[in-house]
Amino acid sequence: MNSREKGKAGERAWRDWLRAQGYLKAFRGQQFCGLQGNADVVCPETPEIHYEVKRGERLDVYGAVEQARRDCGDKHAVVAWRRNNRAWIVFMPADTFARLLRGSDLVT
């Protein structure tokens, strides 16, 4: 599988993971020629999050987060990554994590 196909497969897999969590409207951003702000996956139920999706055995975490930050505009930059035969892991800048916590009922 070439890297482009692997990227598409990763985006579909992350979209499917979001759907399994109940975010049924999630879709691949590139299906619509990048009209959704260049996000790899767009989820209307989480409009404040910009998803950058990576698949591979190795990841430059800081590089991926910087790419997501460059592309996210005023949204929260989130990188979803998965190795083969492993569970998804999500990376984000600590300030993004703090803002998400403040917006939830986890912090009072």
C-alpha positions as CSV (number, residue, x, y, z in Angstrom):
1,M,0.0,0.0,0.0
2,N,1.5,3.4,-0.9
3,S,1.5,6.3,1.5
4,R,-1.4,8.1,-0.1
5,E,-3.6,5.0,0.2
6,K,-2.4,4.4,3.7
7,G,-3.3,8.0,4.6
8,K,-6.8,7.5,3.2
9,A,-7.3,4.3,5.0
10,G,-6.2,5.9,8.3
11,E,-8.6,8.8,7.8
12,R,-11.5,6.4,7.1
13,A,-10.5,4.3,10.2
14,W,-10.5,7.5,12.4
15,R,-13.8,8.6,10.9
16,D,-15.2,5.1,11.7
17,W,-13.8,5.3,15.3
18,L,-15.5,8.6,15.8
19,R,-18.8,7.2,14.5
20,A,-18.4,4.2,16.8
21,Q,-18.2,6.8,19.7
22,G,-21.6,8.2,18.6
23,Y,-20.3,11.1,16.3
24,L,-22.3,9.8,13.4
25,K,-21.8,12.7,11.1
26,A,-18.0,12.4,10.9
27,F,-16.5,12.4,7.4
28,R,-13.2,12.6,5.6
29,G,-12.4,16.3,4.9
30,Q,-10.7,15.6,1.5
31,Q,-13.9,14.2,0.1
32,F,-15.0,17.8,-0.3
33,C,-11.7,19.2,-1.8
34,G,-10.5,20.6,1.5
35,L,-13.5,23.0,1.9
36,Q,-13.6,22.2,5.6
37,G,-10.3,23.9,6.5
38,N,-7.9,21.2,5.4
39,A,-8.8,18.9,8.3
40,D,-8.3,15.2,7.5
41,V,-11.5,14.3,9.3
42,V,-14.4,16.7,9.9
43,C,-16.9,16.0,12.7
44,P,-19.9,18.5,12.8
45,E,-20.6,17.3,16.3
46,T,-17.2,18.6,17.5
47,P,-16.9,21.7,15.4
48,E,-14.2,23.2,17.7
49,I,-11.7,20.4,16.9
50,H,-9.4,20.1,13.9
51,Y,-8.4,16.5,13.4
52,E,-5.0,15.7,11.8
53,V,-4.8,11.9,11.2
54,K,-1.5,9.9,11.0
55,R,-0.9,6.2,10.3
56,G,2.5,4.6,10.5
57,E,4.9,2.8,12.7
58,R,6.8,6.0,13.6
59,L,5.6,9.5,14.2
60,D,7.3,12.9,14.6
61,V,4.8,14.0,17.3
62,Y,6.0,17.6,17.4
63,G,5.9,17.9,13.6
64,A,2.4,16.4,13.4
65,V,1.2,18.8,16.2
66,E,2.8,21.8,14.5
67,Q,1.1,20.8,11.2
68,A,-2.2,20.6,12.9
69,R,-1.7,24.0,14.6
70,R,-0.8,25.6,11.3
71,D,-3.9,24.3,9.7
72,C,-6.4,24.6,12.5
73,G,-7.3,28.3,12.4
74,D,-9.2,29.1,15.6
75,K,-10.0,25.4,16.3
76,H,-8.3,23.0,18.7
77,A,-5.5,21.1,17.0
78,V,-5.7,17.4,17.7
79,V,-3.5,14.6,16.1
80,A,-4.9,11.1,16.0
81,W,-2.3,8.4,15.4
82,R,-2.3,4.7,15.1
83,R,0.4,2.1,14.5
84,N,-0.5,-1.2,12.8
85,N,-2.5,-3.5,15.2
86,R,-2.6,-0.8,17.9
87,A,-5.3,1.4,19.4
88,W,-5.6,5.1,18.5
89,I,-3.7,7.7,20.5
90,V,-4.5,11.4,20.5
91,F,-1.9,14.1,20.8
92,M,-2.5,17.8,21.4
93,P,-0.7,20.8,22.8
94,A,-1.1,21.2,26.6
95,D,-2.9,24.5,26.2
96,T,-5.5,22.8,24.0
97,F,-5.9,20.1,26.6
98,A,-6.5,22.8,29.3
99,R,-9.1,24.6,27.2
100,L,-10.9,21.4,26.5
101,L,-11.0,20.5,30.2
102,R,-12.3,24.0,31.0
103,G,-15.1,23.4,28.5
104,S,-16.1,20.1,30.1
105,D,-17.6,19.0,33.4
106,L,-14.3,17.4,34.4
107,V,-13.0,20.6,35.9
108,T,-15.0,22.7,38.3
